[in-house]
Every structure is written in structure tokens, then in C-alpha cells.
């Protein structure tokens, strides 16, 4: 499914199987999650989108062929292909262990073809080994919604009361981790979205309400998955002294001005960007221990436009996944 023009529906296209380069793997796709970042690519909300491009960066599949220089993988092994498709390894950020901030990165489904397809090539060094017996569709959202949620939780600190703004794919995974760690989850949804609030309570949230409602107790941290800048001041007001507001999205509408006193008393606003291979190793170890259950709605590959529309319009509970 190819984005041929920004802002227009994807087009189903038949192509020859891609050829893996020396350092690459050819992957037969079993499932690919539909992430809000894909919406930002398709809708042109990210800079420098250069069609034609195949979206998708929550890819689960089996190794079909190895590049001539690849070691450590076997044909038939299950792997994941995440958002970070390659980092340069040379810039100051890469040398400092922060490849998520690489000066010359490649991102899957953004500036190299992604997983809305039956086959994909990826850099072997950036593929993530996955459990052989796990459900492919339920695993796919973990490769971005799970990973970015994990990175955001680390950025939020060790506080007990955590507010999650926007209870979609990432939040419903992160809520399970928070509960396993003994934290309290406060879920903030679209106003009046009783289905999402009930979903959050079913996953252990101690409270769920509309995004502009006051929390019943001061939050130690708030994590924003909803791409709505107006929620930043709201989250600050819900956060205690010394607390932290983490912006976890790759795109957000403008943040409105707010009084300095809402930030004062050592509150912080931080962002998280992309992910590292170390994040993946940490997160999948945690996910195995917690036994995360991702709620997914499956779509055929050719129904990718419908999946994107359902995500855009808030008709999903949990995550959407394409199954070729």
C-alpha cells in the first residue's frame, strides 16, 4: 500500500520482491501495526515526506533471505522491524549511546519503505529478535506503541501516580506495565468517550475521565500521547510540585501560552524522540515478564485506508493491525 501523494489515500500496488543488500534482511510480513505516526506521514504533518513511500514501522515477520554480510540470523526466524531503521554510528549522539537522536538517521515507513506490504527489507543490525510462539498481530503494536511508551515512562521517572493523556495503542500497553510495577494510572480521554474510559478502567486505571477534567489526586508525572498541544498546560496543572510532563508524540499541535506559576516549583516539560535498540532489549524483557495483552483490531492489507481512517476518527480501542 503506497503513499503516492501526501494527503491522498494509499494505493495498492504490485511490485517485485525487494532485494536485500549485503547488510540487510528480506522479511515476509506477518503483521504491521497502524501507528499515529503513519497518519502524520500520510497527512503531511511531518516534514520532508517524499512519495512514493510505503508506510508502516510496527512490523512482525519471518526472515526470508539474508544479505551476504549478515550474521546472527537464520532463515525462518521471527523478527520485528521498528521505526529506527538505521543510525549513522558516527555522529556525537550515536557515539554517546543516543542513536535515537542520530544526525543522519533512516526511519522505517518514512524515508525507507515500511511494512504496509507483504515483504520488506531492513538493516539486520536494527531488527529485533522476537518470540517464535507469540501472536504476530498482538506483537506488532509493541514495536512502536510499546517502545515509545516505555521510553516515555523512563523519562517520567519513578513516581507512583501517572497520568496518561490519550488512551490509545501506547497508553493501553503502558497501563499494564504501570499496574505491574505498582503504579496508579489516571487515564485522560476525549471528553465524553465513555468506551475509552471503561476500557482504561478494565486495564487497571484507578480513575478515568475527560482530558480537561481535574485529576482526583496530584500526579507525579503525566505522559501525553494525544497530539494536542492544549493538553500540556492541563497536564501541568494536574501535576504536583517537582513533577514532570512528558510529550511522547512525534507531532503535536501548538502549545498555547500559560502562566509561569503553572510551571514553577520545579515542574518540568520534556519530550521523547524515536527509540534505541537498547530500548527494545529492555522493553521486550519487561513485556515478557508482565505478559502484556495488546488489544488489536485486524484489517486486511488492502484495507489500510480504512484502518487509518478509523484511527484518525477515534473509532479504535487499542491498536489497528494490518495482516497481509
C-alpha positions in Angstrom: 0.0 0.0 0.0 1.8 3.1 -1.3 1.5 6.8 -0.5 1.8 8.4 -3.9 0.7 11.9 -2.9 0.6 13.4 0.6 -2.9 13.8 1.8 -4.4 11.2 -0.6 -5.4 7.6 0.1 -2.8 4.9 -0.2 -2.8 2.9 -3.5 -2.5 -0.9 -3.8 0.5 -1.7 -6.0 2.1 -4.9 -7.2 5.9 -4.9 -7.1 8.7 -7.5 -7.4 10.1 -8.7 -4.1 12.7 -6.3 -2.8 16.3 -7.5 -2.9 18.2 -7.4 0.4 21.6 -5.5 0.3 24.7 -7.1 1.9 23.8 -5.9 5.4 20.0 -6.4 5.1 17.3 -9.0 5.7 14.3 -9.8 3.5 11.3 -10.2 5.7 8.0 -11.8 4.9 5.5 -9.7 6.8 3.1 -11.4 9.1 1.6 -8.3 10.6 2.1 -4.5 10.7 0.7 -2.1 13.3 -1.0 1.1 12.2 0.5 3.9 14.3 -0.5 7.5 14.7 2.9 8.4 13.2 1.7 6.8 10.0 -1.1 9.3 10.0 1.3 12.1 10.4 3.3 10.8 7.4 0.2 10.3 5.2 -1.4 13.6 6.2 1.8 15.5 5.6 2.2 16.6 9.2 5.9 15.5 9.3 8.5 17.4 7.2 10.1 16.1 4.1 7.7 13.3 3.2 8.8 12.1 -0.2 6.4 9.9 -2.0 6.2 7.3 -3.2 6.7 5.6 0.2 5.2 2.5 1.8 4.2 3.4 5.4 4.4 1.2 8.5 7.0 0.7 11.2 5.5 -1.9 13.6 6.5 -4.9 11.6 6.5 -8.5 12.6 7.7 -11.1 10.1 9.9 -14.0 9.2 13.4 -13.8 7.7 13.2 -15.0 4.1 16.7 -14.2 2.8 20.0 -13.0 4.3 22.3 -10.4 2.9 25.8 -11.7 2.1 27.3 -10.0 5.1 24.6 -10.8 7.7 25.4 -12.9 10.7 23.4 -13.9 13.7 20.1 -14.6 11.9 18.6 -17.6 10.3 16.0 -18.0 7.5 12.6 -18.5 9.2 13.5 -16.6 12.4 10.9 -14.2 13.6 12.0 -10.5 13.9 10.5 -7.1 14.4 11.3 -4.0 12.3 10.8 -0.8 14.3 10.8 2.9 13.5 14.6 3.4 13.7 15.7 1.8 10.5 19.4 2.9 10.7 21.7 5.2 12.6 25.0 6.5 11.3 27.1 5.3 14.2 29.5 8.3 13.8 27.8 11.4 15.0 28.2 12.7 18.6 24.7 11.3 19.6 25.4 7.8 18.3 28.8 7.8 19.9 27.2 8.8 23.2 24.6 6.0 23.1 21.8 8.2 21.9 21.2 6.8 18.5 17.6 8.0 18.7 18.9 11.5 18.1 21.2 10.5 15.2 22.1 13.3 12.9 21.7 11.1 9.8 19.0 8.5 10.6 16.8 6.4 8.4 13.2 5.7 9.6 11.1 2.8 8.5 7.9 3.8 6.7 9.1 7.5 6.5 12.2 7.7 4.4 12.5 4.0 3.5 9.7 1.6 2.6 7.9 0.2 5.6 5.6 -2.7 6.5 2.3 -2.0 4.7 3.3 -4.8 2.3 3.8 -8.5 2.0 7.7 -8.1 2.0 10.2 -5.6 3.4 13.9 -5.2 3.6 15.6 -3.9 6.7 19.0 -3.4 8.2 19.8 -6.6 10.1 21.6 -4.7 12.8 18.3 -2.8 13.6 16.0 -5.8 13.5 14.6 -7.0 16.8 14.5 -10.8 17.6 11.0 -11.8 18.7 9.4 -14.8 20.4 8.6 -17.6 18.0 5.3 -18.5 19.6 3.7 -15.1 20.1 0.7 -13.9 18.2 2.1 -11.7 15.3 -0.8 -9.2 15.3 -0.7 -8.7 19.1 3.1 -8.3 19.0 3.1 -5.7 16.2 2.0 -2.7 18.3 4.7 -3.3 20.8 7.3 -2.2 18.2 6.4 1.4 18.5 3.4 2.0 20.8 5.1 -0.2 23.3 8.6 1.0 22.8 7.8 4.7 22.8 5.6 4.2 25.8 8.4 2.5 27.6 10.9 5.3 26.8 8.3 7.9 27.9 7.8 6.1 31.2 11.5 6.1 31.9 11.6 9.8 31.1 8.7 10.3 33.5 10.6 9.0 36.5 9.7 6.6 39.3 6.6 8.5 40.5 3.6 6.4 41.7 0.7 8.4 40.2 1.0 8.5 36.4 -1.5 10.3 34.1 -1.9 9.1 30.6 -3.4 11.6 28.2 -4.9 9.8 25.1 -5.8 6.2 25.9 -5.0 4.5 22.6 -2.4 2.0 21.5 0.5 3.2 23.5 -1.4 4.0 26.7 -3.2 0.7 26.9 0.1 -1.1 26.7 1.8 1.2 29.2 -1.1 1.0 31.7 -0.4 -2.8 32.0 3.3 -2.1 32.8 2.4 0.6 35.3 0.0 -1.7 37.1 2.6 -4.5 37.2 5.1 -2.0 38.8 2.5 -1.0 41.4 1.9 2.5 40.0 -1.5 4.2 39.8 -2.8 5.0 36.3 -5.1 8.0 35.7 -6.5 7.9 32.2 -7.5 11.1 30.3 -9.6 10.5 27.2 -11.5 12.6 24.7 -14.3 14.3 26.6 -17.4 12.0 26.8 -15.6 8.9 25.5 -17.1 6.6 28.0 -16.0 3.5 26.0 -12.3 4.5 26.2 -12.8 5.3 29.9 -14.3 1.9 30.6 -11.5 0.3 28.6 -8.9 2.1 30.8 -10.6 1.0 34.0 -10.7 -2.6 32.7 -6.9 -2.4 32.4 -6.5 -1.3 35.9 -6.7 2.5 35.8 -7.8 3.9 39.2 -9.6 6.8 37.5 -10.6 7.7 34.0 -12.2 10.9 32.7 -12.1 13.6 30.1 -8.8 15.3 29.2 -9.8 18.6 30.7 -11.1 17.2 34.0 -9.1 17.6 37.1 -7.4 14.5 38.4 -8.7 13.3 41.8 -5.1 13.5 43.2 -1.9 15.4 42.2 0.0 13.4 39.6 3.7 12.6 40.0 4.0 12.6 36.2 1.9 12.9 33.1 2.6 11.4 29.7 0.9 12.9 26.6 0.2 10.5 23.7 -2.6 12.7 22.3 -1.1 15.1 19.7 -2.9 18.1 21.3 -0.8 21.0 22.5 -3.6 22.4 24.6 -3.2 19.4 26.9 0.3 20.4 28.0 -1.0 23.2 30.3 -3.8 21.0 31.5 -1.3 18.3 32.4 1.0 20.8 34.2 -1.9 21.9 36.3 -2.6 18.3 37.2 1.0 17.6 38.2 2.4 18.1 41.7 5.5 20.2 42.6 8.6 18.6 41.1 6.5 16.6 38.7 7.2 16.0 35.1 5.1 16.3 31.9 6.4 14.0 29.1 5.4 14.7 25.5 5.6 11.3 23.7 4.4 12.1 20.2 6.4 12.9 17.1 4.0 15.7 16.2 1.8 17.9 18.3 -0.4 21.0 17.6 1.0 24.2 19.0 1.2 24.6 22.8 -0.7 27.6 24.0 0.8 30.2 26.4 0.2 29.6 30.1 1.1 31.4 33.3 4.6 30.7 34.6 3.2 29.7 38.0 1.9 26.5 36.5 5.4 25.5 35.6 7.1 26.9 38.7 8.0 24.8 41.7 10.4 22.7 39.6 7.8 21.1 37.3 9.3 20.0 34.0 8.2 19.6 30.4 10.3 17.1 28.4 9.9 15.2 25.1 11.0 11.8 24.0 12.2 11.2 20.4 12.3 8.0 18.5 14.0 5.0 20.2 17.2 3.0 20.6 18.0 -0.7 20.2 18.7 -0.7 23.9 15.1 0.4 24.5 13.9 -2.6 22.5 16.0 -5.0 24.5 14.8 -3.6 27.8 11.2 -3.3 26.8 10.7 -6.8 25.4 12.3 -8.3 28.5 9.7 -6.3 30.6 6.9 -7.3 28.2 7.7 -11.0 28.6 7.7 -10.7 32.4 4.4 -8.6 32.5 2.7 -10.7 29.9 1.2 -7.7 28.0 -2.0 -8.3 26.2 -2.4 -5.9 23.3 -6.0 -5.2 22.2 -6.0 -5.2 18.4 -8.4 -4.8 15.5 -7.2 -6.7 12.5 -7.5 -5.4 8.9 -6.5 -6.8 5.6 -3.5 -5.1 3.9 -5.8 -3.7 1.2 -8.0 -2.1 3.9 -5.1 0.1 5.2 -7.0 3.3 4.3 -10.0 2.2 6.4 -7.6 1.4 9.3 -6.0 4.8 9.1 -9.5 6.5 8.9 -10.7 4.6 12.0 -7.5 5.7 13.9 -7.9 9.3 12.7 -11.5 9.4 13.8 -11.1 7.7 17.1 -13.1 4.6 16.3 -10.5 2.2 17.6 -10.0 0.6 21.0 -6.4 -0.4 21.4 -4.4 -0.7 18.2 -5.1 -1.4 14.5 -3.0 -4.1 12.7 -2.7 -5.0 9.1 -2.4 -8.7 8.3 -1.2 -9.4 4.7 
